[in-house]
Amino acid sequence: MNYYLAGAGLLVALVGAIHSILGQRMIFREPRGRYTGILWATWHLATVLSWGVAAILFWLARQNEATIRSLAPIACAIAVSMAASAALVCIGTHGRHPGWAALLGVAILSYLALT
């Protein structure tokens, strides 16, 4: 088992769950306007997508090293997209939202699995 990939999978699954739970409690407590439905769906879409990424990372983690190396572009794409996501959150919130650190953690763990 590749523990970097397993850790990345666990971290991104937790980020998704925490994002949905806290968002539901803090942002969507009461309907606010015309676009609330699409904002709600988009908010939770991030969780669904993060769980899909987590499933891929868990699957990769269970492969042997040769298979992981042959599938390195998948882990690399996840690492790059998570790093870009971390940058967006960090820039967009001026570093005040903790999500950027968790996303960067996923990026780093995914990258470390390739080294």
BELSULUR-V827027 format. One record per pair of residues at least 12 apart in sequence whose ideal C-beta (glycine too) atoms are under 8 Angstrom apart, sorted by sequence separation. I is the first residue (numbers start at 1). J is the second residue. D is the distance in whole Angstrom. If there is no record, write none. Layout:
I;J;D / I;J;D
This chain:
28;40;5 / 86;99;8 / 87;100;7 / 60;74;7 / 86;100;5 / 89;103;6 / 28;43;7 / 60;75;6 / 86;101;7 / 27;43;7 / 86;103;4 / 56;74;7 / 57;75;8 / 85;103;5 / 86;104;4 / 23;43;5 / 83;103;8 / 23;44;8 / 57;78;7 / 82;103;5 / 83;104;7 / 86;107;6 / 56;78;7 / 82;104;7 / 20;43;7 / 19;43;8 / 20;44;6 / 82;106;4 / 83;107;4 / 53;78;6 / 82;107;4 / 20;46;8 / 19;46;6 / 20;47;4 / 79;106;8 / 80;107;7 / 19;47;6 / 78;106;7 / 79;107;5 / 82;110;7 / 78;107;8 / 79;108;8 / 16;46;7 / 17;47;7 / 16;47;4 / 19;50;7 / 79;110;4 / 16;48;8 / 78;110;5 / 79;111;4 / 16;49;8 / 16;50;3 / 76;110;8 / 15;50;6 / 16;51;5 / 75;110;5 / 76;111;8 / 79;114;8 / 75;111;8 / 13;50;7 / 12;50;5 / 13;51;6 / 16;54;7 / 75;113;6 / 76;114;6 / 75;114;6 / 12;53;5 / 13;54;4 / 12;54;5 / 72;114;5 / 9;53;8 / 10;54;7 / 9;54;5 / 12;57;7 / 68;113;7 / 9;55;8 / 9;56;8 / 9;57;3 / 8;57;5 / 9;58;4 / 6;57;7 / 5;57;5 / 6;58;7 / 9;61;6 / 61;113;8 / 5;58;8 / 57;110;7 / 60;113;8 / 5;60;5 / 6;61;4 / 5;61;4 / 4;61;8 / 2;60;7 / 3;61;7 / 2;61;5 / 1;61;6 / 1;62;6 / 2;63;8 / 2;65;7 / 5;68;7 / 2;68;6 / 5;75;7 / 8;78;7 / 12;82;7 / 19;99;7 / 15;99;7 / 15;102;5 / 14;102;8 / 15;103;7 / 11;102;6 / 15;106;7 / 11;105;5 / 12;106;5 / 11;106;5 / 8;105;8 / 8;106;5 / 11;109;7 / 8;109;4 / 7;109;5 / 8;110;5 / 5;109;7 / 4;109;5 / 5;110;7 / 8;113;7 / 4;110;7 / 4;112;5 / 5;113;5 / 4;113;4 / 2;113;5
